Amino acid sequence: MTATAPPAPARERRGPGPKLPLGERWSRRGPLLPALLLVVLFTQLPMAVTVYYSLQSRNLLRPGESAFAGFDNYVAVVTDAHFRGAVVNTVVLTAGVVLLAMALGVALAVLLDQRFLGRNVVRTLLITPFLVMPAAAALVWKHAMFNPLFGVLNWALSPFGVDRVDWVSEYPMFSLVLMLTWQWTPFMMLIVLAGLQSQDPEVLEAARVDGASALQTFRRITFPHLRRFIELGLLLGSIFIVNTFDPIYLITQGGPGQATTNLPYFIYQVTFRAFEVGEAAAAGVVVVLCTILIASFALRVISGLFREER
């Protein structure tokens, strides 16, 4: 006759802690109230004013003719062909920059993950473009890189038969994608490099002992490990690049025509060139809602990075 093991004791469930008195709860929350008021003052109040203006028919050239418009501004924005074109340009610009920057960031991160002489100097130089002010970077690229007469880009491509190409006028979207890719590649590189340096070296050593090549190790072990970091970089990069304004204003002015007008520049045009405050506010609300949708996915990815596996 075999003895049976006694059943494991049931895990005791902890109920909610004792409820604190109202005065003590407010004494703990009191120090947070100034910060909360500042957050509301600088974020929620401007958003509420924007929503209010989006429901008004208001033109700066006719300040005394303000009236309630309801959702007419939203209808005018959504049915505007220029707005739809700005949405397409925003998607093309964001997707092109994010994908190219991520591809280059992965390649540079793999390079910096290796040990070689002067690695710290190379890492510092590669991070530098991300530290340059966007307006300064746009002006440098416009006058030093894209200039058709003495630009560095034409000089570098002259051995291949390229001569005096006006990149901003002939290839405006490509020029913006090139400039923004240069600026955002270090951001992607840092995220991917953090993922590479978090790998377990014992796993890589075991793969090397088993005879796996460097390409096989990267494809089977390293790349699946980097998937979450790549997703994080893609999502955060998309949020930032959607709001690009400085390079478009300083390099292309949204042109030629509407070829490079994205959503932020479209709002600028409606506000400061057409003076339609109501339609500009409605477009701003639409852009904010779309950005919130992207940010929600980004926050889910970030929370997943720090969630412990069970």
ABEGO torsion letter per residue (X at the ends): XBBBBBBBBBBBBBBBBBBBBAAAAAAAAAAAAAAAAAAAAAAAAAAAAAAAAAABBBBAABAAABBBAEAAAAAAAAABAAAAAAAAAAAAAAAAAAAAAAAAAAAAAAAAABBBBGAAAAAAAAAAAAABBAAAAAAAAAAAAABAAABAAAAAAAAAGBBGBBAAAABAAAAAAAAAAAAAAAAAAAAAAAAAAABBAAAAAAAAAAGBBAAAAAAAAAAAAAAAAAAAAAAAAAAAAAABAAAAAAAAGGOBEAAABBAAAAAAAAAAAAGBAAAAAAAAAAAAAAAAAAAAAAAAAAAAAABBBX
